[in-house]
Amino acid sequence: MRDIRVIGDPVLRTPATPVTDFDRDLRRLINEMFAAMYSVDGVGLAGPQIGVSRRLFVYDISGRKGHLINPEVTVDDPEPIVDEEGCLSVPDRAKGSPLYAPTPRAAGVTATGFDKLGRPLRIKARGTLARCFQHENDHLNGELYVDRLPRETARAVLLQAP
Ligand SMILES: [Zn+2]
């Protein structure tokens, strides 16, 4: 089982590079990412979170499950929606569980990319799925949800993080 990297690990602040080989190793990696995500009851996990600096993520949220490779996330509806958001990589250092904070995200997005066999995907999302796509895509750019918070809120979260 792959360990989940936590804030302070440089891999989480490093922009990931595109996946180039759609091979057996990639399919194995995706299976490992799902296993790591489910082991901690997560709803999304990006490559850098298990130390793999590649542009891909997996998700299973509100009954919608999948993976996206070399994703592009474009905003269709920029209306900001503020809702509780947390991250497996930003845990409470005492409890180990994710720290949550009200986080603004665009209401609607379209995610494009490829599946593990290299077939193009296009997914329109609103609500929690749109939030998840934006959150996971940020990971691929070396960004974390705390970067989206007002400064005081971010500080309060980071005080409890490792
Ligand atoms: Zn995260």
Backbone and ligand atoms as CSV (ligand in chain L), in Angstrom:
chain,resi,resn,atom,element,x,y,z
A,1,MET,N,N,0.846,-1.205,0.000
A,1,MET,CA,C,0.000,0.000,0.000
A,1,MET,C,C,0.879,1.251,0.000
A,2,ARG,N,N,0.538,2.200,-0.865
A,2,ARG,CA,C,1.317,3.442,-0.950
A,2,ARG,C,C,0.927,4.408,0.167
A,3,ASP,N,N,1.934,5.031,0.769
A,3,ASP,CA,C,1.679,6.037,1.802
A,3,ASP,C,C,1.168,7.322,1.175
A,4,ILE,N,N,0.295,8.004,1.903
A,4,ILE,CA,C,-0.191,9.297,1.438
A,4,ILE,C,C,0.706,10.402,1.990
A,5,ARG,N,N,1.210,11.223,1.078
A,5,ARG,CA,C,2.119,12.302,1.452
A,5,ARG,C,C,1.336,13.447,2.088
A,6,VAL,N,N,1.953,14.086,3.071
A,6,VAL,CA,C,1.279,15.178,3.763
A,6,VAL,C,C,2.029,16.495,3.577
A,7,ILE,N,N,1.299,17.562,3.832
A,7,ILE,CA,C,1.807,18.917,3.634
A,7,ILE,C,C,3.178,19.060,4.300
A,8,GLY,N,N,4.090,19.692,3.572
A,8,GLY,CA,C,5.482,19.761,4.001
A,8,GLY,C,C,6.361,18.912,3.089
A,9,ASP,N,N,5.742,17.901,2.455
A,9,ASP,CA,C,6.476,17.077,1.493
A,9,ASP,C,C,6.583,17.860,0.173
A,10,PRO,N,N,7.811,18.066,-0.333
A,10,PRO,CA,C,7.972,18.892,-1.536
A,10,PRO,C,C,7.207,18.385,-2.758
A,11,VAL,N,N,6.923,17.088,-2.828
A,11,VAL,CA,C,6.227,16.567,-4.014
A,11,VAL,C,C,4.846,17.207,-4.172
A,12,LEU,N,N,4.250,17.637,-3.049
A,12,LEU,CA,C,2.923,18.264,-3.108
A,12,LEU,C,C,2.983,19.689,-3.656
A,13,ARG,N,N,4.184,20.245,-3.716
A,13,ARG,CA,C,4.346,21.616,-4.220
A,13,ARG,C,C,5.061,21.641,-5.572
A,14,THR,N,N,5.183,20.475,-6.186
A,14,THR,CA,C,5.875,20.356,-7.464
A,14,THR,C,C,4.858,20.124,-8.582
A,15,PRO,N,N,4.840,20.972,-9.629
A,15,PRO,CA,C,3.937,20.699,-10.752
A,15,PRO,C,C,4.254,19.325,-11.363
A,16,ALA,N,N,3.213,18.536,-11.576
A,16,ALA,CA,C,3.395,17.177,-12.096
A,16,ALA,C,C,3.589,17.208,-13.608
A,17,THR,N,N,4.222,16.170,-14.127
A,17,THR,CA,C,4.480,16.083,-15.569
A,17,THR,C,C,3.464,15.146,-16.221
A,18,PRO,N,N,3.201,15.352,-17.516
A,18,PRO,CA,C,2.189,14.527,-18.189
A,18,PRO,C,C,2.567,13.042,-18.216
A,19,VAL,N,N,1.527,12.225,-18.208
A,19,VAL,CA,C,1.685,10.791,-18.429
A,19,VAL,C,C,1.949,10.590,-19.924
A,20,THR,N,N,2.944,9.779,-20.248
A,20,THR,CA,C,3.259,9.539,-21.666
A,20,THR,C,C,2.992,8.099,-22.090
A,21,ASP,N,N,3.093,7.164,-21.154
A,21,ASP,CA,C,2.932,5.749,-21.512
A,21,ASP,C,C,1.639,5.196,-20.941
A,22,PHE,N,N,0.735,4.812,-21.825
A,22,PHE,CA,C,-0.531,4.225,-21.395
A,22,PHE,C,C,-0.356,2.701,-21.400
A,23,ASP,N,N,0.380,2.233,-20.416
A,23,ASP,CA,C,0.786,0.834,-20.416
A,23,ASP,C,C,0.305,0.126,-19.153
A,24,ARG,N,N,0.828,-1.080,-18.951
A,24,ARG,CA,C,0.414,-1.873,-17.794
A,24,ARG,C,C,0.774,-1.207,-16.481
A,25,ASP,N,N,1.935,-0.553,-16.457
A,25,ASP,CA,C,2.339,0.132,-15.230
A,25,ASP,C,C,1.334,1.223,-14.847
A,26,LEU,N,N,0.795,1.894,-15.854
A,26,LEU,CA,C,-0.200,2.939,-15.585
A,26,LEU,C,C,-1.463,2.325,-14.988
A,27,ARG,N,N,-1.888,1.206,-15.547
A,27,ARG,CA,C,-3.103,0.561,-15.028
A,27,ARG,C,C,-2.884,0.076,-13.600
A,28,ARG,N,N,-1.680,-0.417,-13.316
A,28,ARG,CA,C,-1.356,-0.848,-11.954
A,28,ARG,C,C,-1.365,0.354,-11.002
A,29,LEU,N,N,-0.790,1.460,-11.467
A,29,LEU,CA,C,-0.747,2.678,-10.656
A,29,LEU,C,C,-2.157,3.147,-10.294
A,30,ILE,N,N,-3.056,3.122,-11.270
A,30,ILE,CA,C,-4.431,3.560,-10.996
A,30,ILE,C,C,-5.081,2.654,-9.954
A,31,ASN,N,N,-4.860,1.356,-10.069
A,31,ASN,CA,C,-5.405,0.433,-9.058
A,31,ASN,C,C,-4.838,0.746,-7.675
A,32,GLU,N,N,-3.544,1.057,-7.620
A,32,GLU,CA,C,-2.921,1.389,-6.336
A,32,GLU,C,C,-3.486,2.689,-5.769
A,33,MET,N,N,-3.785,3.624,-6.658
A,33,MET,CA,C,-4.345,4.901,-6.191
A,33,MET,C,C,-5.739,4.699,-5.615
A,34,PHE,N,N,-6.568,3.887,-6.283
A,34,PHE,CA,C,-7.895,3.600,-5.721
A,34,PHE,C,C,-7.757,2.916,-4.358
A,35,ALA,N,N,-6.846,1.954,-4.251
A,35,ALA,CA,C,-6.673,1.227,-2.981
A,35,ALA,C,C,-6.243,2.181,-1.874
A,36,ALA,N,N,-5.293,3.075,-2.198
A,36,ALA,CA,C,-4.813,4.031,-1.192
A,36,ALA,C,C,-5.942,4.979,-0.776
A,37,MET,N,N,-6.742,5.413,-1.763
A,37,MET,CA,C,-7.838,6.348,-1.475
A,37,MET,C,C,-8.896,5.674,-0.591
A,38,TYR,N,N,-9.293,4.458,-0.968
A,38,TYR,CA,C,-10.341,3.779,-0.202
A,38,TYR,C,C,-9.857,3.414,1.200
A,39,SER,N,N,-8.551,3.171,1.362
A,39,SER,CA,C,-8.035,2.757,2.667
A,39,SER,C,C,-8.219,3.842,3.717
A,40,VAL,N,N,-8.376,5.079,3.272
A,40,VAL,CA,C,-8.557,6.184,4.214
A,40,VAL,C,C,-9.877,6.915,3.967
A,41,ASP,N,N,-10.822,6.216,3.295
A,41,ASP,CA,C,-12.154,6.765,3.048
A,41,ASP,C,C,-12.112,8.089,2.283
A,42,GLY,N,N,-11.160,8.234,1.364
A,42,GLY,CA,C,-11.082,9.444,0.555
A,42,GLY,C,C,-12.067,9.404,-0.598
A,43,VAL,N,N,-12.315,10.581,-1.203
A,43,VAL,CA,C,-13.197,10.660,-2.366
A,43,VAL,C,C,-12.432,11.094,-3.621
A,44,GLY,N,N,-11.145,11.410,-3.448
A,44,GLY,CA,C,-10.319,11.775,-4.597
A,44,GLY,C,C,-8.858,11.660,-4.204
A,45,LEU,N,N,-8.011,11.347,-5.184
A,45,LEU,CA,C,-6.580,11.232,-4.895
A,45,LEU,C,C,-5.805,11.526,-6.179
A,46,ALA,N,N,-4.818,12.404,-6.073
A,46,ALA,CA,C,-3.994,12.768,-7.230
A,46,ALA,C,C,-2.609,12.133,-7.088
A,47,GLY,N,N,-1.946,11.913,-8.227
A,47,GLY,CA,C,-0.640,11.254,-8.253
A,47,GLY,C,C,0.339,11.767,-7.213
A,48,PRO,N,N,0.560,13.103,-7.147
A,48,PRO,CA,C,1.549,13.609,-6.185
A,48,PRO,C,C,1.266,13.189,-4.744
A,49,GLN,N,N,0.009,12.905,-4.424
A,49,GLN,CA,C,-0.329,12.531,-3.046
A,49,GLN,C,C,0.232,11.170,-2.636
A,50,ILE,N,N,0.630,10.355,-3.622
A,50,ILE,CA,C,1.350,9.122,-3.273
A,50,ILE,C,C,2.793,9.190,-3.787
A,51,GLY,N,N,3.256,10.422,-4.028
A,51,GLY,CA,C,4.651,10.613,-4.404
A,51,GLY,C,C,4.941,10.378,-5.872
A,52,VAL,N,N,3.886,10.294,-6.691
A,52,VAL,CA,C,4.059,10.097,-8.136
A,52,VAL,C,C,3.720,11.414,-8.823
A,53,SER,N,N,4.754,12.116,-9.290
A,53,SER,CA,C,4.551,13.464,-9.830
A,53,SER,C,C,4.124,13.394,-11.300
A,54,ARG,N,N,2.958,12.797,-11.517
A,54,ARG,CA,C,2.376,12.636,-12.849
A,54,ARG,C,C,0.966,13.187,-12.846
A,55,ARG,N,N,0.514,13.617,-14.031
A,55,ARG,CA,C,-0.778,14.284,-14.117
A,55,ARG,C,C,-1.911,13.269,-14.259
A,56,LEU,N,N,-2.384,12.789,-13.118
A,56,LEU,CA,C,-3.551,11.907,-13.107
A,56,LEU,C,C,-4.190,11.930,-11.728
A,57,PHE,N,N,-5.489,11.656,-11.711
A,57,PHE,CA,C,-6.179,11.501,-10.429
A,57,PHE,C,C,-7.301,10.489,-10.546
A,58,VAL,N,N,-7.709,9.975,-9.382
A,58,VAL,CA,C,-8.862,9.074,-9.302
A,58,VAL,C,C,-9.891,9.729,-8.384
A,59,TYR,N,N,-11.148,9.318,-8.534
A,59,TYR,CA,C,-12.196,9.879,-7.683
A,59,TYR,C,C,-13.348,8.895,-7.561
A,60,ASP,N,N,-14.091,9.031,-6.475
A,60,ASP,CA,C,-15.307,8.251,-6.261
A,60,ASP,C,C,-16.152,9.085,-5.319
A,61,ILE,N,N,-17.062,9.836,-5.915
A,61,ILE,CA,C,-17.768,10.852,-5.137
A,61,ILE,C,C,-19.226,10.902,-5.557
A,62,SER,N,N,-20.103,10.863,-4.580
A,62,SER,CA,C,-21.539,10.923,-4.851
A,62,SER,C,C,-21.943,9.898,-5.913
A,63,GLY,N,N,-21.371,8.700,-5.821
A,63,GLY,CA,C,-21.737,7.636,-6.749
A,63,GLY,C,C,-21.090,7.732,-8.114
A,64,ARG,N,N,-20.262,8.740,-8.330
A,64,ARG,CA,C,-19.567,8.847,-9.619
A,64,ARG,C,C,-18.098,8.542,-9.406
A,65,LYS,N,N,-17.640,7.498,-10.098
A,65,LYS,CA,C,-16.303,6.960,-9.892
A,65,LYS,C,C,-15.544,6.988,-11.207
A,66,GLY,N,N,-14.256,7.305,-11.150
A,66,GLY,CA,C,-13.481,7.277,-12.380
A,66,GLY,C,C,-12.053,7.703,-12.168
A,67,HIS,N,N,-11.368,7.868,-13.290
A,67,HIS,CA,C,-9.997,8.365,-13.251
A,67,HIS,C,C,-9.807,9.264,-14.465
A,68,LEU,N,N,-8.882,10.184,-14.370
A,68,LEU,CA,C,-8.582,11.088,-15.482
A,68,LEU,C,C,-7.072,11.234,-15.580
A,69,ILE,N,N,-6.594,11.109,-16.799
A,69,ILE,CA,C,-5.163,11.218,-17.068
A,69,ILE,C,C,-4.913,12.444,-17.936
A,70,ASN,N,N,-3.881,13.189,-17.613
A,70,ASN,CA,C,-3.558,14.456,-18.291
A,70,ASN,C,C,-4.793,15.356,-18.403
A,71,PRO,N,N,-5.472,15.596,-17.272
A,71,PRO,CA,C,-6.722,16.352,-17.315
A,71,PRO,C,C,-6.519,17.846,-17.584
A,72,GLU,N,N,-7.546,18.416,-18.181
A,72,GLU,CA,C,-7.690,19.874,-18.281
A,72,GLU,C,C,-9.054,20.172,-17.678
A,73,VAL,N,N,-9.087,21.115,-16.756
A,73,VAL,CA,C,-10.357,21.477,-16.123
A,73,VAL,C,C,-10.675,22.916,-16.510
A,74,THR,N,N,-11.801,23.110,-17.209
A,74,THR,CA,C,-12.195,24.462,-17.611
A,74,THR,C,C,-13.500,24.831,-16.899
A,75,VAL,N,N,-13.587,26.088,-16.518
A,75,VAL,CA,C,-14.742,26.565,-15.765
A,75,VAL,C,C,-15.872,26.929,-16.738
A,76,ASP,N,N,-17.044,26.323,-16.548
A,76,ASP,CA,C,-18.243,26.659,-17.338
A,76,ASP,C,C,-19.089,27.689,-16.610
A,77,ASP,N,N,-19.130,27.555,-15.292
A,77,ASP,CA,C,-19.956,28.439,-14.462
A,77,ASP,C,C,-19.081,28.950,-13.322
A,78,PRO,N,N,-18.624,30.201,-13.442
A,78,PRO,CA,C,-17.654,30.711,-12.458
A,78,PRO,C,C,-18.258,31.133,-11.120
A,79,GLU,N,N,-19.584,31.023,-10.978
A,79,GLU,CA,C,-20.187,31.447,-9.710
A,79,GLU,C,C,-19.490,30.726,-8.554
A,80,PRO,N,N,-18.935,31.485,-7.587
A,80,PRO,CA,C,-18.234,30.804,-6.494
A,80,PRO,C,C,-19.204,30.171,-5.501
A,81,ILE,N,N,-18.999,28.906,-5.218
A,81,ILE,CA,C,-19.774,28.193,-4.207
A,81,ILE,C,C,-18.810,27.889,-3.063
A,82,VAL,N,N,-19.233,28.261,-1.845
A,82,VAL,CA,C,-18.385,28.003,-0.680
A,82,VAL,C,C,-18.945,26.786,0.056
A,83,ASP,N,N,-18.119,25.780,0.239
A,83,ASP,CA,C,-18.559,24.577,0.946
A,83,ASP,C,C,-17.354,23.964,1.670
A,84,GLU,N,N,-17.647,23.110,2.629
A,84,GLU,CA,C,-16.581,22.457,3.387
A,84,GLU,C,C,-15.724,21.614,2.456
A,85,GLU,N,N,-14.410,21.744,2.590
A,85,GLU,CA,C,-13.486,20.963,1.773
A,85,GLU,C,C,-12.314,20.546,2.645
A,86,GLY,N,N,-11.819,19.356,2.396
A,86,GLY,CA,C,-10.663,18.868,3.128
A,86,GLY,C,C,-9.754,18.106,2.183
A,87,CYS,N,N,-8.613,17.657,2.697
A,87,CYS,CA,C,-7.636,16.992,1.851
A,87,CYS,C,C,-6.891,15.947,2.670
A,88,LEU,N,N,-6.731,14.765,2.087
A,88,LEU,CA,C,-5.993,13.695,2.768
A,88,LEU,C,C,-4.568,14.121,3.092
A,89,SER,N,N,-4.047,15.076,2.320
A,89,SER,CA,C,-2.658,15.520,2.510
A,89,SER,C,C,-2.539,16.672,3.506
A,90,VAL,N,N,-3.687,17.124,4.038
A,90,VAL,CA,C,-3.664,18.185,5.051
A,90,VAL,C,C,-4.425,17.676,6.275
A,91,PRO,N,N,-3.819,16.727,7.005
A,91,PRO,CA,C,-4.496,16.128,8.160
A,91,PRO,C,C,-4.272,16.924,9.438
A,92,ASP,N,N,-5.190,16.694,10.366
A,92,ASP,CA,C,-4.989,17.177,11.729
A,92,ASP,C,C,-3.819,16.387,12.319
A,93,ARG,N,N,-2.793,17.070,12.783
A,93,ARG,CA,C,-1.602,16.328,13.198
A,93,ARG,C,C,-1.844,15.479,14.445
A,94,ALA,N,N,-2.882,15.813,15.233
A,94,ALA,CA,C,-3.194,15.004,16.408
A,94,ALA,C,C,-4.067,13.806,16.048
A,95,LYS,N,N,-5.074,14.029,15.196
A,95,LYS,CA,C,-6.060,12.977,14.909
A,95,LYS,C,C,-5.763,12.187,13.639
A,96,GLY,N,N,-5.031,12.797,12.710
A,96,GLY,CA,C,-4.739,12.117,11.449
A,96,GLY,C,C,-5.827,12.246,10.398
A,97,SER,N,N,-7.000,12.761,10.795
A,97,SER,CA,C,-8.097,12.893,9.842
A,97,SER,C,C,-7.990,14.247,9.130
A,98,PRO,N,N,-8.592,14.366,7.917
A,98,PRO,CA,C,-8.452,15.622,7.175
A,98,PRO,C,C,-9.025,16.819,7.927
A,99,LEU,N,N,-8.391,17.966,7.725
A,99,LEU,CA,C,-8.897,19.237,8.252
A,99,LEU,C,C,-9.805,19.856,7.195
A,100,TYR,N,N,-10.953,20.343,7.633
A,100,TYR,CA,C,-11.930,20.918,6.699
A,100,TYR,C,C,-12.049,22.419,6.903
A,101,ALA,N,N,-12.358,23.112,5.808
A,101,ALA,CA,C,-12.614,24.547,5.885
A,101,ALA,C,C,-13.525,24.947,4.734
A,102,PRO,N,N,-14.364,25.979,4.940
A,102,PRO,CA,C,-15.224,26.467,3.852
A,102,PRO,C,C,-14.337,27.040,2.743
A,103,THR,N,N,-14.464,26.466,1.545
A,103,THR,CA,C,-13.546,26.773,0.446
A,103,THR,C,C,-14.335,27.172,-0.798
A,104,PRO,N,N,-14.008,28.315,-1.403
A,104,PRO,CA,C,-14.728,28.717,-2.610
A,104,PRO,C,C,-14.238,27.949,-3.845
A,105,ARG,N,N,-15.199,27.508,-4.654
A,105,ARG,CA,C,-14.894,26.844,-5.931
A,105,ARG,C,C,-15.923,27.256,-6.965
A,106,ALA,N,N,-15.547,27.209,-8.219
A,106,ALA,CA,C,-16.491,27.499,-9.296
A,106,ALA,C,C,-17.603,26.452,-9.297
A,107,ALA,N,N,-18.825,26.898,-9.633
A,107,ALA,CA,C,-19.998,26.031,-9.543
A,107,ALA,C,C,-19.983,24.901,-10.577
A,108,GLY,N,N,-19.448,25.176,-11.761
A,108,GLY,CA,C,-19.508,24.152,-12.808
A,108,GLY,C,C,-18.249,24.128,-13.650
A,109,VAL,N,N,-17.803,22.923,-13.987
A,109,VAL,CA,C,-16.596,22.774,-14.816
A,109,VAL,C,C,-16.807,21.642,-15.836
A,110,THR,N,N,-15.964,21.665,-16.850
A,110,THR,CA,C,-15.838,20.506,-17.732
A,110,THR,C,C,-14.406,19.999,-17.608
A,111,ALA,N,N,-14.277,18.717,-17.338
A,111,ALA,CA,C,-12.952,18.082,-17.280
A,111,ALA,C,C,-12.774,17.239,-18.534
A,112,THR,N,N,-11.659,17.442,-19.208
A,112,THR,CA,C,-11.309,16.583,-20.329
A,112,THR,C,C,-9.994,15.894,-19.990
A,113,GLY,N,N,-9.708,14.829,-20.691
A,113,GLY,CA,C,-8.478,14.085,-20.446
A,113,GLY,C,C,-8.593,12.740,-21.118
A,114,PHE,N,N,-7.913,11.751,-20.550
A,114,PHE,CA,C,-7.873,10.424,-21.157
A,114,PHE,C,C,-8.083,9.371,-20.098
A,115,ASP,N,N,-8.594,8.219,-20.528
A,115,ASP,CA,C,-8.670,7.096,-19.594
A,115,ASP,C,C,-7.389,6.265,-19.697
A,116,LYS,N,N,-7.334,5.184,-18.928
A,116,LYS,CA,C,-6.084,4.413,-18.822
A,116,LYS,C,C,-5.695,3.733,-20.125
A,117,LEU,N,N,-6.640,3.651,-21.069
A,117,LEU,CA,C,-6.319,3.058,-22.370
A,117,LEU,C,C,-6.028,4.134,-23.413
A,118,GLY,N,N,-6.022,5.403,-22.966
A,118,GLY,CA,C,-5.704,6.491,-23.883
A,118,GLY,C,C,-6.902,7.018,-24.653
A,119,ARG,N,N,-8.090,6.609,-24.255
A,119,ARG,CA,C,-9.305,7.097,-24.932
A,119,ARG,C,C,-9.714,8.441,-24.339
A,120,PRO,N,N,-10.108,9.413,-25.181
A,120,PRO,CA,C,-10.466,10.731,-24.646
A,120,PRO,C,C,-11.734,10.691,-23.798
A,121,LEU,N,N,-11.745,11.505,-22.743
A,121,LEU,CA,C,-12.889,11.621,-21.845
A,121,LEU,C,C,-13.288,13.085,-21.768
A,122,ARG,N,N,-14.567,13.303,-21.562
A,122,ARG,CA,C,-15.081,14.656,-21.366
A,122,ARG,C,C,-16.227,14.555,-20.372
A,123,ILE,N,N,-16.094,15.198,-19.222
A,123,ILE,CA,C,-17.084,15.072,-18.150
A,123,ILE,C,C,-17.504,16.459,-17.680
A,124,LYS,N,N,-18.803,16.728,-17.784
A,124,LYS,CA,C,-19.330,17.983,-17.232
A,124,LYS,C,C,-19.714,17.732,-15.779
A,125,ALA,N,N,-19.376,18.660,-14.904
A,125,ALA,CA,C,-19.629,18.437,-13.486
A,125,ALA,C,C,-20.111,19.709,-12.803
A,126,ARG,N,N,-21.000,19.496,-11.841
A,126,ARG,CA,C,-21.426,20.578,-10.947
A,126,ARG,C,C,-21.341,20.052,-9.513
A,127,GLY,N,N,-21.530,20.952,-8.559
A,127,GLY,CA,C,-21.603,20.516,-7.157
A,127,GLY,C,C,-20.326,19.872,-6.668
A,128,THR,N,N,-20.489,18.787,-5.895
A,128,THR,CA,C,-19.322,18.181,-5.254
A,128,THR,C,C,-18.339,17.591,-6.268
A,129,LEU,N,N,-18.858,17.111,-7.395
A,129,LEU,CA,C,-17.936,16.554,-8.403
A,129,LEU,C,C,-17.096,17.665,-9.036
A,130,ALA,N,N,-17.725,18.803,-9.309
A,130,ALA,CA,C,-16.974,19.953,-9.846
A,130,ALA,C,C,-15.918,20.408,-8.833
A,131,ARG,N,N,-16.290,20.412,-7.561
A,131,ARG,CA,C,-15.345,20.770,-6.494
A,131,ARG,C,C,-14.175,19.786,-6.482
A,132,CYS,N,N,-14.488,18.506,-6.562
A,132,CYS,CA,C,-13.458,17.458,-6.551
A,132,CYS,C,C,-12.499,17.634,-7.735
A,133,PHE,N,N,-13.022,17.859,-8.926
A,133,PHE,CA,C,-12.144,18.011,-10.102
A,133,PHE,C,C,-11.203,19.209,-9.939
A,134,GLN,N,N,-11.729,20.303,-9.401
A,134,GLN,CA,C,-10.882,21.487,-9.207
A,134,GLN,C,C,-9.801,21.208,-8.149
A,135,HIS,N,N,-10.204,20.520,-7.090
A,135,HIS,CA,C,-9.267,20.194,-6.006
A,135,HIS,C,C,-8.140,19.284,-6.516
A,136,GLU,N,N,-8.525,18.228,-7.234
A,136,GLU,CA,C,-7.511,17.264,-7.706
A,136,GLU,C,C,-6.620,17.902,-8.776
A,137,ASN,N,N,-7.224,18.719,-9.637
A,137,ASN,CA,C,-6.424,19.384,-10.674
A,137,ASN,C,C,-5.403,20.338,-10.049
A,138,ASP,N,N,-5.793,21.000,-8.966
A,138,ASP,CA,C,-4.845,21.856,-8.241
A,138,ASP,C,C,-3.614,21.053,-7.792
A,139,HIS,N,N,-3.851,19.821,-7.302
A,139,HIS,CA,C,-2.719,18.990,-6.860
A,139,HIS,C,C,-1.691,18.815,-7.980
A,140,LEU,N,N,-2.172,18.722,-9.220
A,140,LEU,CA,C,-1.263,18.475,-10.347
A,140,LEU,C,C,-0.433,19.713,-10.680
A,141,ASN,N,N,-0.872,20.853,-10.141
A,141,ASN,CA,C,-0.127,22.103,-10.338
A,141,ASN,C,C,0.654,22.505,-9.086
A,142,GLY,N,N,0.746,21.590,-8.130
A,142,GLY,CA,C,1.488,21.864,-6.908
A,142,GLY,C,C,0.738,22.760,-5.942
A,143,GLU,N,N,-0.608,22.787,-6.081
A,143,GLU,CA,C,-1.417,23.649,-5.221
A,143,GLU,C,C,-2.289,22.815,-4.289
A,144,LEU,N,N,-2.635,23.418,-3.141
A,144,LEU,CA,C,-3.473,22.762,-2.138
A,144,LEU,C,C,-4.680,23.638,-1.832
A,145,TYR,N,N,-5.738,23.013,-1.288
A,145,TYR,CA,C,-6.965,23.801,-1.069
A,145,TYR,C,C,-6.733,24.964,-0.118
A,146,VAL,N,N,-5.755,24.830,0.786
A,146,VAL,CA,C,-5.503,25.937,1.724
A,146,VAL,C,C,-5.067,27.206,0.987
A,147,ASP,N,N,-4.536,27.048,-0.238
A,147,ASP,CA,C,-4.142,28.213,-1.041
A,147,ASP,C,C,-5.362,29.031,-1.486
A,148,ARG,N,N,-6.552,28.403,-1.464
A,148,ARG,CA,C,-7.789,29.056,-1.927
A,148,ARG,C,C,-8.528,29.750,-0.793
A,149,LEU,N,N,-8.005,29.623,0.420
A,149,LEU,CA,C,-8.729,30.145,1.591
A,149,LEU,C,C,-8.308,31.573,1.908
A,150,PRO,N,N,-9.215,32.331,2.549
A,150,PRO,CA,C,-8.803,33.624,3.097
A,150,PRO,C,C,-7.638,33.391,4.070
A,151,ARG,N,N,-6.765,34.374,4.161
A,151,ARG,CA,C,-5.510,34.172,4.888
A,151,ARG,C,C,-5.705,33.689,6.331
A,152,GLU,N,N,-6.688,34.294,7.031
A,152,GLU,CA,C,-6.897,33.913,8.436
A,152,GLU,C,C,-7.373,32.463,8.553
A,153,THR,N,N,-8.249,32.070,7.624
A,153,THR,CA,C,-8.759,30.695,7.649
A,153,THR,C,C,-7.630,29.717,7.357
A,154,ALA,N,N,-6.819,30.049,6.373
A,154,ALA,CA,C,-5.691,29.183,6.018
A,154,ALA,C,C,-4.755,29.026,7.209
A,155,ARG,N,N,-4.520,30.138,7.887
A,155,ARG,CA,C,-3.605,30.089,9.043
A,155,ARG,C,C,-4.150,29.157,10.124
A,156,ALA,N,N,-5.481,29.267,10.377
A,156,ALA,CA,C,-6.108,28.422,11.406
A,156,ALA,C,C,-5.982,26.946,11.047
A,157,VAL,N,N,-6.170,26.629,9.762
A,157,VAL,CA,C,-6.033,25.228,9.330
A,157,VAL,C,C,-4.595,24.763,9.506
A,158,LEU,N,N,-3.657,25.582,9.029
A,158,LEU,CA,C,-2.251,25.164,9.029
A,158,LEU,C,C,-1.685,25.011,10.433
A,159,LEU,N,N,-2.276,25.721,11.393
A,159,LEU,CA,C,-1.831,25.586,12.791
A,159,LEU,C,C,-2.067,24.169,13.319
A,160,GLN,N,N,-3.079,23.499,12.738
A,160,GLN,CA,C,-3.422,22.142,13.213
A,160,GLN,C,C,-2.769,21.060,12.362
A,161,ALA,N,N,-2.165,21.454,11.242
A,161,ALA,CA,C,-1.565,20.489,10.311
A,161,ALA,C,C,-0.159,20.119,10.793
A,162,PRO,N,N,0.430,19.079,10.191
A,162,PRO,CA,C,1.778,18.666,10.602
A,162,PRO,C,C,2.815,19.771,10.385
L,1,ZN,ZN,ZN,-6.274,16.876,-1.769
